[in-house]
Amino acid sequence: MVHRQGRLSAVITVLKANKYKRVPLPQIQKAAGAQHGARLKEARDLGYLIDNELERTSSGDIHSWYILRAEPGEAVPLFSNPPRDHSYDE
């Protein structure tokens, strides 16, 4: 349980540091470990508004990003779509 809470805290820290910005899936996986989906659900259950964007490349690859839109108790901004940074293009 302590390990899971540490992973959850790490995911929330990464998302908060990049609020309104797209965080690539590999960065989330690095913070959350193999159960990144479970940690994201736990964060959402705590009241974090986290969106997921998927993009298919011309070669058929699918890239995924997560975006923290609001923290617990915070009003959701009407326009919080950041410009795309194409972090997978590096």
N, C-alpha and C positions, 0 to 999 in steps of 0.2 A: 504494500500500500504506500509506503514512504517513497519507493522508487517511482511509482505511478504519479504521485503528487509532484515529485521533482520534475518529471517529464512534462506534466501539465503546466507547471510554473514556467518551464523553459519555453514552451510553445507560446504562452501568453506574453512572455517577455519579448520574444522575436516579433510577434504581431504588433505589440504596443510600440516597439522601436520603429516600426514601419507602417504606422497607422495611416490608412487611406491609400497605401501603396501595395502593389502586388508582391507577394512573397512567393517565390517559386517552390513547388512541391519538394524538391530535394533539400531545401533549407528547412522546411517544416519537418521532414523526415529525420534530418540530422538532430533537431531539437527533441522530437517526440519519440524517436525510435520506430520500431516495426509497427506499433499500434497507433500510428498517427491519426487515423480516423476516429479511434476511441477517444484520444486526447482532445481532438477538435469538438467532438460531441459533448464531452465534459465541459469544455469552455463555453460552448453554446448554452448548455444547461445552466451555467452560472450567470447567463445573461449577456455574454459577448455576442455581438452581431458579426458573424464571419461569413463572407460570401466566397464562393468558389467560381473561378473562370476557367473554362477549357478552350483550347485552341488547337485545331488540327492544321498541321503544316501541309504544304504541297506534296511532301514525301509520305504523308499518311501518319506521321508521328503525332501524338496527342500530348500537349503540354498543359500543365495545371498550375494555377496560382491561387493563393488565399489572400483575402483582403479583410482587415479589421475595419468595420464601418462604425461601430459604436461599442462602448464599454457598458457594463451593467449600470442601469439608472440614467444613462446619458441619452439625450434626444438624438434621433437619427438624422444626420444632415441630408437635406434634399438632394444636393449635388455633391457626391463624393467620389466620382469616378476619376482617378488620376490618369495622366497620360501613360500610355504603354511604354514600358522600359525595355521590353524584349530581353529579359535576363537570360533566356535560353540561347540567345544568338551569340553568346560569347565564345 
